[in-house]
């Protein structure tokens, strides 16, 4: 969706810097979501992953690109619409912590 928005608004080949940063931010927040693979659509989610300014930027992208996705990727767009009708789980899952040091992600070295 970000690529569709960027192409039509910023006339860039690929993503412009601002859109690439928004995509990286969104990917990071989705990866850290407590729901994991069972994440509901953002509209139905009780937890707001994005900061307010980024949430508004993503909302603007979705408002523009959402209807256009039906032409570009009709199956994915329909699956997203169906997913949007599923209610979010009532109980918020706890994040699974890695029990063994080899399962933990590597931390960056302090600067």
C-alpha positions, 0 to 999 in steps of 0.5 A: 500500500505504501508503494502505491501511495508513494508512486502516485503522490511522490512520483519516485522510482521505488519508495522515497525516503519518507515512505521507506522510513514509514514502511520500516517503522510499520514493519518493526511495529508489526514484528513486535506485536503481542498478537504475533501471527494472529494479529487482528487488523489495526482497526479492530486491535485494542492496542495502538502500536504506532505513535500518533503521528505515524498512525495518521500517516499510515491512515492516510496511506490506507485511505488512498491505497485501499480502494486501489488495491482491489485492482492491483491485488484483488485476492489480498484486498478481499482477504484483508476485508474478511480479516477486518470482520474478525473481532480481536481476541479479548485476552491480550497474549503475553509475549513469549520469552526465549528461555534459552540464551541461544533462542534470544535475539542478539543485542547490539553492542553498546556504542 
